[in-house]
Amino acid sequence: MNFKVLTKAYFLLTLSVFSIGAIAQTKEKDPLHKRIFNLSLSEVKDGAPQKKLLKDELEFKNGKLFSTLLNEKFAYKWIKYRIEKDSIYTDSTDTEVRYLDIQATATDESNQTIMISLITIEWDIEGTYKITKNDKMKKYFDVVGREKGGKPPKKDKKNPPEKMRLEGEEPSPPKKE
């Protein structure tokens, strides 16, 4: 009888330890998942940027990125990326800012390689696209952009908005000083 109780207690203890370990090892969510950026690309030839800007839309989803420009002009579809650096720092206005360094590389059947290097700081993004064929530079783009939907509105800590009123409710009278 005593042996059965000890066996059950040991089994429950072992099961709970493994359950806690499994919960602790859950994968962190991708900070770029389902984010879309509007980009402006400037092709660089002979060290000088061209005057004509190209527009692009860059979408991140499930550890892959999709560029409409790269798909239309170079037939690249979803490209796997990795986040090299993910950090949060406080800027001069005491606001927490998230910094992400993103790298992606893909090669197609014709030995054409795309190398993407991007940095996102909150809703802004900048970086480069390098396209090589047989290890010779074919195209080079400087990339700059902002998250679709734009910069979120800044919260005013000094003057918070009045409490929201329900539909049909009269506004409160102004305070007399």
Secondary structure as UniProt FT lines:
FT   HELIX           2..24
FT   TURN            31..34
FT   STRAND          36..45
FT   TURN            46..47
FT   STRAND          48..61
FT   TURN            62..63
FT   STRAND          64..67
FT   HELIX           68..74
FT   STRAND          79..90
FT   TURN            92..93
FT   STRAND          96..107
FT   TURN            109..110
FT   STRAND          112..121
FT   TURN            122..123
FT   STRAND          124..133
FT   TURN            134..135
FT   STRAND          136..147
FT   TURN            148..149
FT   TURN            167..168
//
